[in-house]
Amino acid sequence: MKKHNFYAGPSILSEFTINNTAEAVKNFAGTGLSILEISHRSKEFSAVIEEAAALVKELLEVPEGYHVLFLGGGASLQFCMVPYNLLNTKAAYLDTGTWANKAIKEARLFGDVEVVASSKDANYTFIPKDYTIPTDADYFHITTNNTIYGTEIRKELDSPIPMVADMSSDIFSRPVDVSKYDIIYGGAQKNLAPAGVTLVIVKESAMGHVNRAIPTMLDYRTHISKGSMFNTPPVLPIYSALQTLKWYKQMGGVRKLEELDKAKAAALYDAIDGSKMFVGTAVPEDRSIMNVCFVMKPEYKELEKEFIDFASTKGIVGIKGHRSVGGFRASIYNAMPMESVKVLIDAMKEFENNH
Ligand SMILES: *Cc1c(COP(=O)(O)O)cnc(C)c1O
């Protein structure tokens, strides 16, 4: 049976990415060797990492003065690397969920952290909008897409100071004004590649302004100066990332991807809003187009488990909600086709009719 993969991360990748990665595992770039066993300093792999960085720059229109890095450690290591390299006295953070909180916790190890606003009391069902960003902070950190709660900041914020963004789960789903950011980062396993690599876009002139020694591996300047090759980078995930980036370009770039993502999300939210059984958890104006969170209304609550089983008979996997929200979460990242979203919508309708 065809599977419809709604996992939140690691998550669906395009067939193009999977097939080309599988091919390279057997024979990489005609070398007669597997991508798993080739030197990261070979000319064939150097070409891969260079092309991947160039495609990131092209797709996101990254301006001069920025570097594209492929690092290990996940987005979670960036929670620490960002303040290590940028926080001198004070940083401002917007608390929009679990991941934002983890970033705040790390930043507190390095200096004052002003949490400008939080929607924690409402279980993160919305993105706070009324707050003032302190102009004496070194940077303002946001999480553009809250993977667990299904809320998203899709409009570029107005900030008087440089921003830093965790875009792990919505990068490449819209154009970004990179010039507003000192650092943009994202774990690859949501919209780019298998787990193991973290994409980091860093502004070179923002480095070198903190009064502390930075361990070599945690200093962005190390990786900038070595083109992400200071040590062995995650070779296979970078190869897969290149395939996804090529596919994004073939698909028409981030504007086109955004259009497709919005259409998928609109179809699913319409089905939820039109249902007597299901209800969305995030406020409509802040709904994510990547992670659609919904639950059953109180009178149907005991049917949640049954719906997950029913959906699995249609090939639908990965829709169980995160424990902090419950119910369901359908992650509909860039590689998710509309056909799979329709299968989910049909399953919801059929289940509702049966009860
Ligand atoms: C998944 C996720 C993370 C954690 O990424 P790791 O690569 O596992 O460290 C951080 N932030 C957001 C928004 C995420 O979705």
Ligand as a Chemical Component Dictionary entry (heavy atoms), coordinates in Angstrom:
data_LIG
# 
_chem_comp.id                   LIG 
_chem_comp.type                 NON-POLYMER 
_chem_comp.pdbx_formal_charge   0 
_chem_comp.three_letter_code    LIG 
# 
loop_
_chem_comp_atom.comp_id 
_chem_comp_atom.atom_id 
_chem_comp_atom.alt_atom_id 
_chem_comp_atom.type_symbol 
_chem_comp_atom.charge 
_chem_comp_atom.model_Cartn_x 
_chem_comp_atom.model_Cartn_y 
_chem_comp_atom.model_Cartn_z 
_chem_comp_atom.pdbx_ordinal 
LIG C1 C1 C 0 13.165 19.756 15.370 1  
LIG C2 C2 C 0 13.430 21.115 15.813 2  
LIG C3 C3 C 0 14.565 21.451 16.577 3  
LIG C4 C4 C 0 15.543 20.415 17.058 4  
LIG O1 O1 O 0 16.369 20.019 16.054 5  
LIG P1 P1 P 0 17.570 18.988 16.327 6  
LIG O2 O2 O 0 18.222 18.974 14.980 7  
LIG O3 O3 O 0 16.944 17.692 16.705 8  
LIG O4 O4 O 0 18.425 19.543 17.388 9  
LIG C5 C5 C 0 14.761 22.765 16.915 10 
LIG N1 N1 N 0 13.902 23.718 16.541 11 
LIG C6 C6 C 0 12.793 23.445 15.826 12 
LIG C7 C7 C 0 11.868 24.550 15.425 13 
LIG C8 C8 C 0 12.534 22.141 15.430 14 
LIG O5 O5 O 0 11.430 21.854 14.711 15 
# 
loop_
_chem_comp_bond.comp_id 
_chem_comp_bond.atom_id_1 
_chem_comp_bond.atom_id_2 
_chem_comp_bond.value_order 
_chem_comp_bond.pdbx_ordinal 
LIG C1 C2 SING 1  
LIG C2 C3 SING 2  
LIG C2 C8 DOUB 3  
LIG C3 C4 SING 4  
LIG C3 C5 DOUB 5  
LIG C4 O1 SING 6  
LIG O1 P1 SING 7  
LIG P1 O2 DOUB 8  
LIG P1 O3 SING 9  
LIG P1 O4 SING 10 
LIG C5 N1 SING 11 
LIG N1 C6 DOUB 12 
LIG C6 C7 SING 13 
LIG C6 C8 SING 14 
LIG C8 O5 SING 15 
# 
